[in-house]
Amino acid sequence: MKISFMTFVAPEWSLEEHLTAAIRYGYDAIEPRCEADHAHGVELDTTKKERAAIKQQFGDCGVELTTIATSRRYALDSDHEMQETIDLTKQYCDLCADLGATNIRVFGGVTPEGMDFVDAKMIVADALRECGEHAAGCGVYLCLETHDAYSLSSDAVETVRVADHPNVAINWDIMHPYRNGETIETAFHNVKDYVRHCHIHDGTRPEEGGAAGWELALMGEGDIPHDEAIRLLATINYEGSLSGEWIKALEADVVLPHDAQVLREYIAAATS
């Protein structure tokens, strides 16, 4: 089990600064967030020469690039938008292959107004299947995140099952199913056969309860039992990353060392 962080922890940092932080705080991997104006330089317009240099830079540092996070979503009611997002997804698969990454994070998306959720899931599954075929040729996996309309693991996994492609998998964002009412055990049971990547970020429950209004917190200081999730992941010998996603909420030089230490403790307890 690896620990990682997404570049949203400090969007203004260069790739070198992210790599330096990963080494300083003992992270195994970094997850570049594309399509978000980050300064790391990992984007579709990165040239072949630059891609080779970035891959070498990771290798020289001993830090992995396992997953690229995108904004791609597929619950769309426009044929033009759908073709555009499919084409871009395939280009991101090519980018992953050039950099040596094996996963690409994607979204189902918010269900368009007037579209039935059942129909939306079929549309998303069809798009994932087509993109999964291209991903297979690149040695890459599409990881649908438990997020937005697919926050419940049951909905995300149903969509992946309908897609029915070996290169379509799950990115288990541990917070979203939990804050929407699924227990950690239920979410894990649903995703365990499909999970290749995890997003982690502790959070505090709002006083009034419910799915909205959660605030990010340092690992172990919120209400989400990540230790339980990690214990369950250990039962399937999960070898993917636990990737910290903190979007402009916590200071990088505070959250990175703190969460690394707590995650290492959780992993050690789960695997002892």
C-alpha positions in Angstrom: 0.0 0.0 0.0 1.5 3.3 -1.1 0.9 6.9 0.2 0.6 9.7 -2.3 -0.7 13.2 -2.7 -2.5 15.2 -5.4 -0.9 18.4 -6.6 -4.0 20.3 -5.3 -2.1 20.5 -2.0 0.0 23.3 -3.5 -1.2 24.1 -7.1 1.5 26.8 -7.4 4.4 24.4 -6.8 6.5 23.3 -9.7 7.0 19.6 -10.3 10.4 19.8 -8.7 8.8 21.3 -5.5 6.2 18.5 -5.4 8.9 15.9 -5.7 11.1 17.5 -3.1 8.1 17.5 -0.7 7.4 13.8 -1.5 11.0 12.9 -0.6 11.1 15.1 2.5 7.9 13.7 4.0 8.2 10.1 2.9 5.6 9.8 0.2 5.8 7.0 -2.4 4.0 8.8 -5.2 2.5 12.1 -6.6 -0.8 12.4 -8.4 -0.7 15.3 -10.9 -4.1 17.1 -11.3 -4.5 18.1 -14.9 -7.0 20.6 -16.4 -6.8 22.8 -13.3 -4.0 25.3 -14.1 -1.5 23.8 -11.8 2.2 24.7 -12.2 3.6 21.1 -12.4 3.7 21.0 -16.2 2.0 17.6 -16.7 -0.7 18.4 -19.3 -1.9 17.2 -22.8 0.2 19.9 -24.5 3.4 18.6 -22.8 5.7 17.6 -25.7 7.1 14.1 -26.2 10.5 15.4 -25.2 9.1 17.0 -22.0 7.2 13.8 -21.2 10.4 11.7 -21.4 12.2 14.2 -19.2 9.3 14.1 -16.6 9.3 10.3 -16.5 13.1 10.4 -16.0 12.7 13.0 -13.2 10.3 10.8 -11.3 12.6 7.8 -11.8 15.7 9.6 -10.6 13.9 10.7 -7.5 12.5 7.3 -6.7 9.0 8.8 -6.5 6.2 7.1 -8.5 3.6 8.6 -10.8 0.9 6.0 -10.6 -2.2 8.1 -11.4 -3.2 11.2 -13.3 -6.3 13.0 -12.1 -8.5 14.6 -14.8 -11.7 16.5 -15.1 -13.2 14.1 -17.7 -16.9 13.3 -17.1 -19.4 11.4 -19.2 -23.0 12.1 -18.0 -23.6 14.4 -21.0 -26.6 14.9 -23.2 -24.7 16.5 -26.1 -23.2 14.2 -28.7 -20.6 16.9 -29.4 -19.5 17.2 -25.8 -19.5 13.4 -25.4 -17.2 13.0 -28.4 -14.9 15.7 -27.2 -14.6 14.1 -23.7 -14.0 10.7 -25.1 -11.3 12.0 -27.4 -9.6 13.9 -24.6 -9.8 10.8 -22.3 -8.0 8.8 -25.0 -5.3 11.5 -25.1 -4.9 11.4 -21.4 -4.4 7.6 -21.6 -1.6 8.3 -24.1 -0.1 10.8 -21.7 -0.3 8.2 -18.9 1.5 5.7 -21.1 4.2 8.2 -22.0 4.8 9.0 -18.3 4.6 5.5 -17.0 1.4 6.0 -15.1 -1.1 3.2 -15.0 -4.3 5.0 -13.8 -6.4 7.9 -14.9 -9.1 9.3 -12.6 -12.4 10.2 -14.3 -15.9 11.3 -13.1 -19.3 10.1 -14.0 -20.5 13.7 -13.6 -23.7 15.4 -12.4 -26.8 14.0 -14.1 -28.1 16.5 -16.7 -31.4 18.2 -16.0 -34.3 16.1 -17.4 -32.2 12.9 -17.7 -33.1 9.9 -15.7 -30.2 8.6 -13.5 -30.7 5.1 -14.8 -30.2 6.4 -18.3 -27.2 8.5 -17.2 -25.5 5.5 -15.8 -25.9 3.6 -19.1 -24.4 6.6 -21.0 -21.5 6.8 -18.6 -20.9 3.0 -18.8 -20.9 3.1 -22.7 -18.3 5.9 -22.7 -16.2 4.1 -20.1 -16.2 1.0 -22.2 -15.1 2.8 -25.3 -12.4 4.6 -23.5 -11.4 1.5 -21.7 -10.6 -0.2 -25.0 -8.2 2.6 -25.9 -6.8 2.5 -22.3 -6.1 -1.2 -22.6 -3.8 -0.6 -25.6 -1.9 1.9 -23.5 -1.6 -0.4 -20.4 -3.8 2.1 -18.5 -6.9 1.8 -16.3 -9.8 4.2 -16.2 -10.8 4.7 -12.5 -14.3 6.1 -12.0 -14.3 8.1 -8.7 -17.0 7.7 -6.1 -18.0 11.4 -6.5 -20.8 13.7 -7.6 -23.8 11.7 -8.7 -21.8 8.5 -8.2 -20.7 9.3 -4.7 -22.4 6.1 -3.4 -20.2 3.2 -4.1 -23.2 1.1 -5.2 -23.9 3.5 -8.1 -20.2 3.8 -9.1 -19.7 0.0 -9.1 -23.0 -0.7 -10.9 -21.8 1.6 -13.7 -18.4 -0.1 -13.8 -20.1 -3.5 -14.0 -22.3 -2.4 -16.9 -19.2 -1.0 -18.7 -17.8 -4.5 -18.4 -14.3 -3.9 -19.4 -11.2 -5.1 -17.6 -9.5 -1.7 -17.9 -12.4 0.2 -16.2 -12.0 0.3 -12.4 -12.8 2.3 -9.3 -11.2 5.3 -7.6 -12.5 4.9 -4.1 -12.8 8.4 -2.6 -13.3 7.2 1.0 -15.0 10.4 2.2 -17.9 10.7 -0.4 -19.7 7.4 0.2 -19.3 7.8 3.9 -20.7 11.3 4.1 -23.6 10.2 1.9 -24.6 7.5 4.4 -22.7 4.3 3.4 -20.6 2.7 6.1 -16.9 2.1 5.4 -17.6 -1.7 5.4 -20.5 -1.4 2.9 -18.4 0.8 0.5 -15.4 -1.5 0.8 -17.6 -4.6 0.1 -18.9 -2.9 -3.1 -15.5 -1.6 -4.4 -13.1 -4.4 -3.3 -13.1 -6.2 -6.6 -12.6 -3.0 -8.7 -10.5 -0.6 -6.6 -7.2 0.5 -8.1 -6.7 3.9 -6.5 -8.0 5.7 -3.4 -8.5 9.3 -2.4 -8.2 10.2 1.2 -9.0 13.3 3.2 -10.4 13.4 6.7 -13.3 15.7 7.4 -15.6 16.9 10.2 -19.3 16.3 10.0 -21.5 19.5 10.1 -23.5 20.0 13.3 -26.8 19.6 11.4 -25.6 16.3 9.8 -26.1 15.4 6.2 -23.9 15.1 3.2 -23.2 18.8 2.6 -21.0 21.1 4.6 -18.2 18.8 5.7 -14.8 20.5 6.3 -11.5 18.9 5.6 -9.3 18.0 8.6 -6.0 16.5 9.4 -6.0 12.7 9.3 -7.3 11.3 12.5 -8.8 14.6 13.7 -12.1 14.3 11.7 -15.0 11.9 11.6 -14.0 9.5 8.8 -12.6 6.2 10.0 -9.7 5.8 7.5 -8.1 3.4 9.8 -11.0 1.0 9.2 -10.8 1.5 5.4 -7.1 0.8 5.4 -7.6 -2.3 7.6 -10.1 -3.6 5.1 -7.9 -2.8 2.1 -5.1 -4.8 3.7 -7.4 -7.9 3.6 -7.3 -7.8 -0.2 -3.5 -7.0 -0.3 -4.3 -3.6 -1.9 -1.2 -2.4 -3.6 -2.5 0.9 -5.0 -2.1 4.4 -3.5 -3.8 6.2 -0.7 -3.7 9.7 -2.3 -4.3 12.8 -0.2 -6.6 15.3 -1.9 -6.8 18.6 -0.1 -8.2 21.4 -2.3 -7.0 24.7 -1.0 -8.0 23.8 2.6 -4.9 22.9 4.6 -1.3 24.2 4.5 0.9 21.9 2.5 3.8 21.9 5.0 1.3 21.0 7.8 -0.9 18.4 6.2 1.8 16.5 4.2 4.0 15.5 7.2 1.0 15.0 9.5 -1.0 12.8 7.2 2.0 10.8 6.1 2.8 9.9 9.7 -0.8 8.9 10.6 -1.2 6.9 7.4 2.0 5.0 8.0 0.7 4.2 11.5 -2.6 3.0 10.1 -0.9 0.8 7.4 1.5 -0.7 10.0 -1.4 -1.6 12.3 -3.4 -3.1 9.4 -0.6 -5.2 8.1 1.0 -6.3 11.4 
